[in-house]
């Protein structure tokens, strides 16, 4: 069983902790505290570099199909009829949409 005299020396009658004594005890154990901190940092770093990544994701972007364009295709066909470019095929329109998407994706203004 622990001797309560050291505990009584650290606590005054008003149940206040003497910070100088507390800091003195921490300062005496500074080497143990520093070594424990360094050991845990090294262990965490080793774990972080050795564990297999589970948070990696991959996205595949494909050219949209005509059904995915919906009303955009109708509006695009109306615009092309007005401007006289109605001879483009549906593949060219979907390819134009895909190229514009990639261009905006790589643009610095949209990041």
C-alpha positions in Angstrom: 0.0 0.0 0.0 1.2 3.5 -0.9 2.4 6.0 1.7 -0.1 8.8 1.8 2.5 11.3 3.1 3.8 12.2 -0.3 0.2 12.7 -1.6 -0.6 14.9 1.4 2.5 17.0 0.7 1.3 17.7 -2.8 -2.2 18.8 -1.8 -2.9 21.7 0.5 -5.7 22.0 2.9 -8.0 23.5 0.3 -7.5 20.5 -2.0 -5.4 22.5 -4.4 -2.6 20.9 -6.4 0.9 22.4 -6.1 1.9 22.9 -9.7 5.6 23.3 -8.8 5.7 19.8 -7.3 3.7 18.4 -10.2 6.0 19.9 -12.8 9.0 18.7 -10.8 7.7 15.1 -11.0 7.1 15.5 -14.7 10.6 16.9 -15.2 12.1 14.0 -13.3 10.4 11.6 -15.7 11.2 13.6 -18.9 13.4 10.9 -20.3 10.8 8.3 -20.0 8.2 10.6 -21.5 10.4 11.5 -24.4 11.5 7.9 -25.1 7.8 6.8 -25.0 6.8 9.6 -27.4 9.6 8.8 -29.8 8.8 5.0 -29.7 5.2 5.6 -30.5 5.9 8.0 -33.3 8.3 5.5 -34.9 5.7 2.7 -34.5 2.9 4.8 -36.0 5.2 5.8 -38.9 6.2 2.1 -39.5 2.5 1.1 -39.5 1.5 3.9 -41.8 4.1 2.9 -44.4 3.6 -0.9 -44.2 -0.2 -1.2 -44.2 -1.9 -1.8 -47.5 -4.0 1.1 -48.8 -7.7 0.4 -48.5 -8.9 3.9 -49.4 -7.7 4.0 -53.0 -10.4 4.6 -55.6 -10.4 4.5 -59.3 -12.8 6.2 -61.7 -13.4 5.3 -65.3 -14.9 8.0 -67.5 -16.4 6.8 -70.8 -18.0 8.6 -73.7 -21.7 9.1 -72.8 -24.4 7.2 -74.7 -27.2 9.0 -76.5 -29.7 8.0 -73.8 -27.6 9.7 -71.1 -27.7 13.0 -72.9 -31.5 13.3 -72.7 -32.8 16.8 -73.4 -29.2 18.1 -74.2 -29.2 16.0 -77.4 -32.6 17.5 -78.5 -31.4 21.0 -77.8 -28.1 20.3 -79.6 -29.9 19.0 -82.7 -32.1 22.1 -82.8 -29.1 24.4 -82.5 -27.2 22.5 -85.2 -30.3 22.7 -87.5 -30.4 26.4 -87.0 -26.7 26.9 -87.6 -26.7 24.5 -90.6 -24.5 21.8 -89.0 -27.3 19.1 -88.8 -25.2 16.6 -90.8 -23.2 15.5 -87.7 -24.0 12.0 -86.4 -25.0 11.1 -82.9 -21.5 9.7 -82.3 -20.0 13.0 -83.2 -22.3 14.8 -80.8 -21.6 12.4 -77.9 -17.8 12.7 -78.7 -18.1 16.5 -78.6 -19.8 16.3 -75.2 -17.1 14.0 -73.9 -14.3 16.2 -75.2 -15.8 19.3 -73.6 -16.2 17.4 -70.3 -12.5 16.4 -70.4 -11.5 19.9 -71.3 -13.4 21.4 -68.3 -12.2 18.6 -66.0 -8.6 19.6 -66.8 -9.2 23.3 -66.7 -7.7 25.2 -63.7 -10.8 27.5 -63.6 -13.1 24.6 -62.6 -11.0 23.1 -59.8 
